[in-house]
Amino acid sequence: MPSKYVKAWEEIFEGQGGVQEVLKRVRSGEIISVPADILRRYGRRKGWYGRVILSGEGIIKPASAAHVNALRSILQSHIGPKEKIECIVREENGQLTLYLSRTSESPPVPKPEEKRITDEELGIFYIRISRFEKDLREFIKQRLGRSYIKRLRNDMPKLVGEWEHRRKTDEEWGIEPEKDLINYATMSDYFEIIRRYSRLFTRSPQERSDVETKLRDFANYGRNPLMHCRTITQQKYFSAKAAVDYLKKWMERMRCKG
């Protein structure tokens, strides 16, 4: 019988553009971080950490956790026989993240060093990324209406339950909790809300696809590298900037639509 977590991983990778898109980035040498809080909807665990190494022939180093081993059903058919992909699930600041990277017996061929942005540019970049996410949350609230939490609680109770759990975790750690629950939303939550209420957020299936692509760019090249204190190259900087510019215009179009 397939693991209950297989369905969760299918949803998670769909939100990233599919398995092939994620592995394409892994093969370029990146360590990919993928929001994985959807796992909580399929089971409860005392601990979520797990590590597994996969190849096209199966599991090389299995994990002691079913939710991590379930990745085999999703990834194996896309991995070459001699290729090895390391998968690590971690819980950080109350949120689950899957890290994917390529591992090999031989050292990787060094790539030319990408030019980094300056400290001044990094400061501007941080403001741009954080300000946009706040704008996105406000936009979602406006589209759903004043009673947006009540609406989400009726239509997406598990999602709201996760936000409340994160708020409770803040309280338990002595951190002043956020007054507005949507401040506990993850990128996966934004995707789910937009899909659930697609008529409120997009005018066509093609536009929804474009919006999701740009949201992934925003996360992968801007939000996630900043959150995890990774190196911000000029390529990431301009990719994230282009995504934010597109998404701002999308929000403006939808606001004008009413």
N, C-alpha and C positions, 0 to 999 in steps of 0.2 A: 504493500500500500504506500503510495507516494507521501512524503512528509507534508504536513499542513503548511510548512513554511515555503514550499515551492511556489504556491500561488502568491505569497507575499513578495518573493524575489521577482516574479514575473511583473508585478505592478511596479516595483522599484526600478527595474531596468527599463520598463516602458517609459517611465517618467524621465529617463536619461537619454531617450532616443533609440533605445534598443541595445541588445548585447553587443552587436557588431560595432556600433558607434563607440561604446565604452572601451572595448578591447582595442579598437584602433588607436585610441589615445594612450592606453597602457603600453602598446607596442612602440609608441614614439618615445618611450622612456619616462613618461610621467608617472607619478604616484597619484592615482585617482581617488578622490573621496566622494562617496555617494551617500546622501541622507537615507537612513534606513529605519526610521521610526515606525514605518508601516508594519514591521515585524511584531510590534506589541499587540496589534489587532488580531494576531493569529495564535498568540500564546503568551503565557507569563513564565518568567524565569527569575531565579534569585540573582543570577549574573548573566550578562549578555556577551562577555568577551569570548572570542573563539578565533582560532587560526587554522587554516587549511591550505595545502599546496595542491593545485590541480594540474593535470596534463590532459592531452587528448586521449590518453589511455586509462584515465581514472584518477583516483585520489592517491597522491604520493605520500602525503602526511595528513592523515585524517584528524579531525577535531573531535573532542569529547562532547560536542554540542550539536544537536540535531539541526538547529537553524543554520549553522555554518556548513555542515555536510550537505545540506539541501542545495547548496550552490552547484554541486556536481550536475544535478539535473538541468540546470540552466546554462552552465558554461561549457561543459565537456565537449559537446558537439562542435563548438566554435574554436576550440584550442587545438593546435597542431600536436602531433605525437611527441616531438622533441621540445615543445614549448612548455614552460612552467609558469603558472600564475599563482602568486601568493594572495590570499584573501584573509583579511583581518577585520573582525567586527569589534568595535570599542564603544563604550558608553562614556561620553564626555559632556559635562555640564547638563546632564539629564537627557541628552539626545544620542541616538544610536547612529553610528557612521560606519560604512563599509569602506575599507581601504584596499585597493587593488594595485598590484605592481608585478612587473615581470622579473622572474628570478632565473638564473642560469648557472651552470657549472663554470662557464668561462666568463671573464669580465666583459661588460658591454663595450662596444666601440665608443670612445669618447666623442661627444658632439661639440661643435663649436660653441663657446660660451655666448649666451644671449646677453644683450646689453640690458642692464638693469635701469630702472627709473631712479631719479634723484630723490633725496629725502623730502624736498619741497613738493615734488610731484606725488610722492607717496602720501603726504598729508592731504593734498587736494583729492587724490584718488579715494582715500578713506572717507572723506566728507561726501564725495559724490555717491559712493556705494551705499553708505549708511542712510543718507538723505533719500536716495531713491527707494530703498526698502520701506522706509517710513511712509513715503508717498504711496507706495503700492498697497500698504495696509489700509491707508485712508481711502484709497480708491475702491478697494474691496468692500469696505464698510459702506461707502456711499452707494455702490451698486446693489448691495443686499438690503439696504434700508436701515432706518434707525434701530429697529429691533433685530439687528443682524445676528446677535448671539442666540436669541430665541429661535430664529429661523434655522440657524445651523444646528442648534440642539435638537430640533425636530427632525431635520433632514440628515444630519451627519453627527449623531450623538457620540460616536467613538472619538471623532476628531476633537470635539469640545472637551470630552473627558480627558484626553491627553493634555490639553492646555491647562485644565484644572489641576492635573497631576503635577505638571511642571511648576505651577504657582505654589502648590502645597510643598514641593521640594524646596523652593526658595524660602518659604516660611520656616521649614524645619532646619534649614542651614543658617537662619538668622539674617537672610537677605530680604530687604524690603521688596515685597511682591509688586509686580506690575498691576496697575489698576485696570488696564485694558487687556482682556484675555488674548486678543489677536497678536499682542506683542510676544506671545509664546509660539507663534506659528513658525514652521520650518518651510523650506522650499517645497518639500513634498506636499505640504498642506496647501500651498498656493496652487499647485498643479491640480490637486483634487477639487478645490473649490471652483476653479475656472472650468474644469470638466463637468462638474455637477450642475453648474449654472451657466453652461456655455452660451445660451441665448442672451444672457445679461452681459457677458464679457466679450463676445466676438460676434461677427456678422456672418461668418461662414466657417466650414470645417478647415478650409485652407488658411484662413486668418488664425484660427486656433492653433494650427500646426506651427505657423510662423511665430506666434507669441510664445509657444512652449519652447521652440528652438532658441529664441532670444533669452528666455528666462534661464535656460540651461547654460547659455554663454555667460550670462550675468553671474550665475552661481559658480561655474567652473573656473572662470578667469578673473572674477572680482571678489565676490562674497566669501567663497570657501578659502582661497589663498590668504585673504586678510584675516579671517577667523582663526586660521591655523598658523599664522605668522610665517607663511612661505615666501620665497623670493618672488617679487613682482617684476617680471620682465616687461619690456616695451610691448612685446606681442600680446601679453595678457592685458596690459593697460589699455591698449587701443581696441582689443576685442571686447573687453567689458564696457568701454566707453561707447562703442558702436551699439552694443546691446541695449544699454541704458537709453541712448538717444532714440532708438527704434521704439522701445517700450513706452517712453514718455509720449511720443506721438500717438501711439495706440491708445493710451489712456485719454489723451485729449480728444481723439476721434469719438470714443465711446461716451465721454462726457457731453460732447456736442449733440450726440444722438439722443441723449436723454434717457 
